[in-house]
Amino acid sequence: MDAQAFGAFLLWLIIAAIVVVIAVYILRWLYRRSTKETAFVRTGFMGEKVVVNGGAFVIPVLHEITPVNMNVLRIEVRREDALALITRNRMRVDLIAEFFVRVGAHRELVAAAAQTLGRRTLQPDSCAATTRPRCAGWRRSRSPPTGSSSKASPSSISTRPVLNISTRPTPSTPRA
């Protein structure tokens, strides 16, 4: 009888260990963590959850995730030849501007980036192609007045809260 009780106890112990291993495997499979480089937005069952630092359970049938790249993206806008910038004194200026764009580390900003750009934030070329016209329009609308520097201070830049943009324009010599 003592051997039967020990055998039953050992059997229940093995079954409990197998159940724990399976439960840990399933929980590890369902739990997604964000990194410093990538946040994500989980949508579906129980609404939207934005994960910037931390993690969340993602059940494949009930949830969908949209990863958002948190790295700085460099966008170069060239205005040369026929597209050159024309100043107020009617001089043509070839201009190369670099824009550094990133998603801010706040839940609202990550949610807005996921909604507007989606998975394109993970592909730098696609994201640059999407945001380049806006950057070119920014340069077009803010041509420097006569006699002033063409460098813009970061505080004079107005954008939607999705993008943090700072510029470092590199003007070339003016042409007649």
C-alpha positions in Angstrom: 0.0 0.0 0.0 2.8 2.3 0.8 4.4 1.6 -2.7 1.0 2.3 -4.4 0.6 5.7 -2.6 4.2 6.6 -3.6 3.5 5.5 -7.2 0.3 7.6 -7.4 2.1 10.6 -5.8 4.9 10.2 -8.3 2.4 10.0 -11.2 0.6 13.2 -10.1 3.9 14.9 -9.7 5.0 14.0 -13.2 1.6 15.1 -14.6 1.8 18.4 -12.7 5.3 19.1 -14.0 4.1 18.4 -17.6 1.1 20.8 -17.1 3.5 23.5 -15.7 5.9 23.1 -18.6 3.1 23.3 -21.2 1.6 26.4 -19.4 4.9 28.2 -19.3 5.5 27.4 -23.0 2.0 28.7 -23.9 2.4 31.9 -21.8 5.8 32.5 -23.3 4.4 32.0 -26.8 1.5 34.4 -26.1 3.5 37.1 -24.3 5.1 39.8 -26.6 7.6 42.3 -25.3 8.5 45.6 -26.8 12.2 46.6 -27.1 13.9 49.9 -27.0 13.8 50.0 -30.8 10.3 48.7 -31.4 7.0 49.4 -29.6 3.7 47.9 -30.7 0.0 48.5 -30.7 -2.3 45.5 -29.9 -5.8 45.8 -31.2 -8.8 43.4 -31.2 -10.3 41.8 -28.1 -10.6 44.3 -25.2 -9.7 47.3 -27.4 -6.4 49.0 -28.2 -3.4 48.6 -26.0 -0.2 50.6 -26.7 3.0 49.0 -25.4 6.1 51.2 -25.3 8.1 49.7 -22.5 6.9 46.3 -21.3 4.8 43.6 -22.8 1.3 42.2 -23.3 -0.4 39.0 -24.0 -1.3 38.6 -27.7 -3.7 35.8 -28.6 -3.3 35.3 -32.4 -7.0 34.6 -33.1 -8.2 37.6 -31.0 -5.5 40.2 -31.4 -3.5 41.9 -34.1 -0.3 43.8 -33.4 1.2 46.7 -35.4 4.9 47.2 -34.6 6.3 50.7 -34.6 9.9 51.6 -35.2 11.3 53.9 -32.5 14.6 54.6 -34.2 15.6 57.9 -35.8 15.0 58.0 -39.6 17.1 60.3 -41.8 15.3 61.8 -44.8 17.2 63.9 -47.3 15.3 66.4 -49.5 17.1 67.9 -52.5 15.9 71.0 -54.2 18.1 71.5 -57.3 17.9 72.7 -60.8 14.3 73.1 -61.9 13.1 72.5 -58.3 15.6 74.9 -56.7 14.4 77.3 -54.1 13.7 80.8 -55.3 14.4 83.5 -52.7 12.6 86.8 -52.3 15.2 88.6 -54.4 14.6 86.1 -57.2 17.8 84.1 -56.8 17.8 80.4 -57.4 19.4 78.4 -54.5 20.1 74.7 -54.6 19.3 73.3 -51.2 19.9 70.0 -49.5 18.0 69.5 -46.3 18.2 66.6 -43.9 15.3 65.8 -41.7 15.6 63.5 -38.7 12.2 61.9 -37.9 11.3 59.6 -35.1 8.2 58.6 -33.2 8.0 60.0 -29.6 8.0 57.5 -26.7 4.5 58.4 -25.5 1.5 56.1 -25.9 -0.5 58.7 -27.9 2.4 59.2 -30.4 2.9 55.5 -30.9 -0.8 54.9 -31.5 -0.9 57.8 -34.0 2.2 56.5 -35.8 0.7 53.0 -36.0 -2.6 54.4 -37.3 -1.1 56.6 -40.0 2.1 54.7 -41.1 1.3 51.2 -39.9 4.1 48.6 -40.6 5.8 51.1 -42.9 7.7 52.4 -39.9 9.8 49.2 -40.0 10.9 49.8 -43.6 13.0 53.0 -43.7 12.7 53.4 -47.5 8.9 53.2 -47.4 8.6 55.5 -44.4 10.9 58.0 -46.0 8.9 57.9 -49.3 5.8 58.6 -47.3 7.1 61.5 -45.3 9.4 63.1 -47.9 6.7 65.2 -49.6 5.7 66.7 -46.2 9.4 67.6 -45.6 9.7 69.1 -49.0 6.6 71.1 -48.4 8.0 72.4 -45.2 11.1 73.7 -47.0 9.0 75.2 -49.7 6.8 77.1 -47.3 9.8 78.4 -45.2 12.2 79.9 -47.6 14.6 82.3 -45.8 14.1 86.0 -46.2 16.7 88.1 -48.0 19.9 88.5 -46.0 19.1 85.9 -43.3 20.5 82.5 -42.6 18.8 79.5 -44.1 19.1 77.5 -40.9 15.9 77.0 -39.0 15.7 76.6 -35.3 14.0 73.4 -34.1 11.5 75.5 -32.1 10.1 77.1 -35.3 9.1 73.7 -36.7 5.4 72.8 -36.4 4.4 69.3 -37.2 1.7 66.9 -36.1 2.5 65.1 -32.8 3.4 61.9 -34.6 6.7 63.2 -35.9 9.5 65.0 -34.2 11.5 66.8 -36.9 14.8 68.6 -36.6 16.6 70.0 -39.6 20.1 70.7 -40.6 20.0 72.3 -44.1 23.1 72.5 -46.1 22.7 75.4 -48.6 24.9 75.4 -51.7 26.2 78.6 -53.4 23.5 80.7 -55.0 23.2 80.8 -58.8 22.2 83.7 -60.9 
